[in-house]
Amino acid sequence: SHIGAGVFIDAFTVIESSAIEDHVQIRSHSVIEHSIIKNSAQIGPFAHIHKESIIGEQAAIGNFVEVSRSTIG
């Protein structure tokens, strides 16, 4: 995985083989697998980003959301 500058990652988060760009916020208990999270996006808490997903710049993925093989922008 690659973690960019100024990224905030809460406790109990799992990141596997993913690219996290700059200034992203990942809230607690979120899981990110084989995906790309673009600049200034917000994830979670309790979100699950499955493989082959791209979360665009400044996009927000809320509580208990699952994303799989999708592009959100």
Secondary structure, DSSP 4 states (H G I P E B T S, - for coil): -EE-TT-EE-TT-EEES-EE-TT-EE-TT-EEES-EE-TT-EE-SS-EE-TT-EEPTT-EE-TT-EE-S-EE-
